[in-house]
């Protein structure tokens, strides 16, 4: 059965669209400290095509703006990519999800913003667009931002805060349908970062 998003998915999406209108919000800069890790992953797995799923305003990919956030070059050049695409359903410029596959799909600071009942749907979208590798970064603690309007007014924008073991189980269950992929996961907690890699055992 094909998974479908819930009403909460669309309610949250509307709230994020409103937050995007505020200058400086969701610029995609959570990717910046992860760029060295991403560079290693793309090199190790010979990834030449990339999709950033939930890219925000995608400043790390901008040749004009990347230096303002501490990158000497845009991500696509640092990772030596041949091509890349950007997707964020809450930002009109990148709101269309390409219907093709990539060597690597990157998703940072996204999954904790998704209602629990929609996490399987989003993870399936992510994994179904990769040929080789998925790189996930998930926050396991509340954010600074709160919703100002809509159904979730007053609630923390990290609507799904779970510990690394919960995420590991959830991601592993979805991976069972895509076990040709290698999945790198970084879960950020108050105690530090928990890193895991799910991959098929060598025969």
Order of alpha helices (4+ residues) and beta strands (2+ residues): alpha-alpha-beta-alpha-beta-beta-alpha-beta-alpha-beta-beta
